[in-house]
Amino acid sequence: MITWLKYHKDLVWVLFFSLFFIIMDGLLISREFYYLNLIPLVLLVIMIAVYSIDKLLLLIVFCTPLSIKLSYLAPTLDIDAHLPTEPLMLALLVIALLKYFHGQSVDKSFLRHPVSIAIYINLAWLLITSVTSTMPIVSFKFLLARIWFLVAFYFIISGFFSSLTNVRRFLWIYIIPLILVIGIILYKLSGYGFFNQKAAHFVVRPFFNDHTSYGAILAFILPVTAGLLITQSGLRGWLRLILAAILGIFIVAVVFSYCRAAWVSIAGATVILVIILFRIRFSVMVAIGLLLAFTLYSYRSEIILKLQQNRQDSSRQLSEHVKSISNVATDASNLERLNRWSCALRMFKERPVFGWGPGTYMFKYSPFQIARERTIISTDFADLGNAHSEYIGPLAESGIFGSLSFLAIVITVIITGFRVYRETRDYNKRVLGVTILVGLLTYMIHGVMNNFLDTDKASVLFWGFLSILVVFDIQNRKERVSKISAIQE
C-alpha cells in the first residue's frame, strides 16, 4: 500500500482535493450558497486558455450572442457586465499578458499596420482623457473594457485569421447562436403579432437592450451571411438550401426588428457595394459627393420645411414606419436623438479638448438639456442610454481628438477594405473580404445614429472584422513581395 501511494501520490492529491471539494460544496449548497460550483468551470477555462487560447476565443465568440447583462440577473447591484463574455475576456487579457512576457507576441507587420497605429492613437487619447475625466472610475472602466475587447478580438485573434477556413469558422460560431436568439425573439414577437412595432422594443430582452442594438447586429452580419452562401459553391444542394434559408431568416429578422437605423445602414452600405463592384473612380465619387453636398446646401430651407411637414410617427405598418425615418417634427425617437446630439455638442463646447471623460456622457448630459428640445422619453437619471452616435459621443467624452482618432480608425479600415478587394486574387477570400467590409460599413453608417461599441455583441464583430481585413491586407502584401522577389531572381 505504501509503495502504491509513493508511485501514485499525484493521483492521491487529486482524489483528496476532489473529495474535499465535494464535501464543502455539499455543505454550502445545504446553506443555499451555490457559487462554489463555479470553481470547476473557472479551472476549465484557465486550462483551455493556457493550452489552447484559440479555443477560449471561439468559446467567447459563441457565448457573445447569448450573453446577458448582469443587471438583468441582479438589478440591485451597482456594477454591470455582460455575462459570461466580459469575465472571460478579462481572464483572456491577463493570460495574454503573461504569454507576452514569456515571449509570445503578435506578428510585427500586424502591429505596424496603419489600422493598428490608428487604434494606438485612439487608445492613448482615451487614456489621457480618463486621467482628466470628471468621473475617473467610470472612464478607466470604459478604457479597460475597450482594451480587453481589442486584445482579444483584434490582436490575439489575428493569428487565428491566417487561414480562410478559420475566418469562416469564426463567422459561423457567431452566426449559429445568433440564429437561436433570432428564433427566440421571433417566437416571442409572434405572441404579440409580427406587425407589432411596440412589442419589437422589448421582446429582444434579455439578449439585447432594445431593438436598435438588435437591428445593428443583424445588419452587421447580414452581408457576411450572403458572402458565406456565395463562397460555399462546392456544397451539396440541400446544404446550400440551408444556407439560403439562414440568409432568409436574417432578412426576415431585420424587417421585423423595426429598426429604421438598420434599414438605412443596409441601404447605404448597398450603395457603397455597388460603387466597389463597378469600380467607380475615387475622383468621380468625390465629384458626386461635392455636387450632392452643394445641392443639399442650396435647397436646405426647402428640405427642412419638407421634413417638418412629415408627421408620420413610428407605426406597426412597415410602409408608415419607413416614412417615419425622416420625421423630425413629432416622432419621439427621432427628436430624442436630436436632443442627445445637441447635449453632446453643448458639452463639447464647454470642454472641447479633453471632454468630460470616456463613458461619462450618460451621467453628465442631463443639465445640458433645453426644455424645448426635451421629449416624452427624455430622462434625468442616466438610465436610457448615451449620445446615440459613435462620432458625436466622443466629442463630448474625449474632446475633438477623441472624435478625430476614432474617425482615423474608420477611414484607415475603409481604405484597407477597398485595397483588399482590389488586390486579392483568391475568389473566396475576395468575396468574404468585400462582404466583411460591407458589414463594417453598415455599422459605420448606423454609428451616426447609435453607438454600441461598449457592448460585447457589437465589439466582437467590429474589432474582429477589422482584424480580418488587416490580416488579408498583410497577406496580399507578402504575396506581392514574394512575386517581385521571384521575378528578380
C-alpha positions, 0 to 999 in steps of 0.5 A, a space after each residue: 500500500 505504501 509503495 502504491 501511494 509513493 508511485 501514485 501520490 499525484 493521483 492521491 492529491 487529486 482524489 483528496 482535493 476532489 473529495 474535499 471539494 465535494 464535501 464543502 460544496 455539499 455543505 454550502 449548497 445545504 446553506 443555499 450558497 451555490 457559487 462554489 460550483 463555479 470553481 470547476 468551470 473557472 479551472 476549465 477555462 484557465 486550462 483551455 486558455 493556457 493550452 489552447 487560447 484559440 479555443 477560449 476565443 471561439 468559446 467567447 465568440 459563441 457565448 457573445 450572442 447569448 450573453 446577458 447583462 448582469 443587471 438583468 440577473 441582479 438589478 440591485 447591484 451597482 456594477 454591470 457586465 455582460 455575462 459570461 463574455 466580459 469575465 472571460 475576456 478579462 481572464 483572456 487579457 491577463 493570460 495574454 499578458 503573461 504569454 507576452 512576457 514569456 515571449 509570445 507576441 503578435 506578428 510585427 507587420 500586424 502591429 505596424 499596420 496603419 489600422 493598428 497605429 490608428 487604434 494606438 492613437 485612439 487608445 492613448 487619447 482615451 487614456 489621457 482623457 480618463 486621467 482628466 475625466 470628471 468621473 475617473 472610475 467610470 472612464 478607466 472602466 470604459 478604457 479597460 473594457 475597450 482594451 480587453 475587447 481589442 486584445 482579444 478580438 483584434 490582436 490575439 485573434 489575428 493569428 487565428 485569421 491566417 487561414 480562410 477556413 478559420 475566418 469562416 469558422 469564426 463567422 459561423 460560431 457567431 452566426 449559429 447562436 445568433 440564429 437561436 436568439 433570432 428564433 427566440 425573439 421571433 417566437 416571442 414577437 409572434 405572441 404579440 403579432 409580427 406587425 407589432 412595432 411596440 412589442 419589437 422594443 422589448 421582446 429582444 430582452 434579455 439578449 439585447 437592450 432594445 431593438 436598435 442594438 438588435 437591428 445593428 447586429 443583424 445588419 452587421 452580419 447580414 452581408 457576411 451571411 450572403 458572402 458565406 452562401 456565395 463562397 460555399 459553391 462546392 456544397 451539396 444542394 440541400 446544404 446550400 438550401 440551408 444556407 439560403 434559408 439562414 440568409 432568409 431568416 436574417 432578412 426576415 429578422 431585420 424587417 421585423 426588428 423595426 429598426 429604421 437605423 438598420 434599414 438605412 445602414 443596409 441601404 447605404 452600405 448597398 450603395 457603397 457595394 455597388 460603387 466597389 463592384 463597378 469600380 467607380 473612380 475615387 475622383 468621380 465619387 468625390 465629384 458626386 459627393 461635392 455636387 450632392 453636398 452643394 445641392 443639399 446646401 442650396 435647397 436646405 430651407 426647402 428640405 427642412 420645411 419638407 421634413 417638418 411637414 412629415 408627421 408620420 410617427 413610428 407605426 406597426 405598418 412597415 410602409 408608415 414606419 419607413 416614412 417615419 425615418 425622416 420625421 423630425 417634427 413629432 416622432 419621439 425617437 427621432 427628436 430624442 436623438 436630436 436632443 442627445 446630439 445637441 447635449 453632446 455638442 453643448 458639452 463639447 463646447 464647454 470642454 472641447 479638448 479633453 471632454 468630460 471623460 470616456 463613458 461619462 456622457 450618460 451621467 453628465 448630459 442631463 443639465 445640458 438639456 433645453 426644455 424645448 428640445 426635451 421629449 416624452 422619453 427624455 430622462 434625468 437619471 442616466 438610465 436610457 442610454 448615451 449620445 446615440 452616435 459613435 462620432 458625436 459621443 466622443 466629442 463630448 467624452 474625449 474632446 475633438 481628438 477623441 472624435 478625430 482618432 476614432 474617425 482615423 480608425 474608420 477611414 484607415 479600415 475603409 481604405 484597407 477594405 477597398 485595397 483588399 478587394 482590389 488586390 486579392 486574387 483568391 475568389 473566396 477570400 475576395 468575396 468574404 473580404 468585400 462582404 466583411 467590409 460591407 458589414 463594417 460599413 453598415 455599422 459605420 453608417 448606423 454609428 451616426 445614429 447609435 453607438 454600441 461599441 461598449 457592448 460585447 455583441 457589437 465589439 466582437 464583430 467590429 474589432 474582429 472584422 477589422 482584424 480580418 481585413 488587416 490580416 488579408 491586407 498583410 497577406 496580399 502584401 507578402 504575396 506581392 513581395 514574394 512575386 517581385 522577389 521571384 521575378 528578380 531572381 
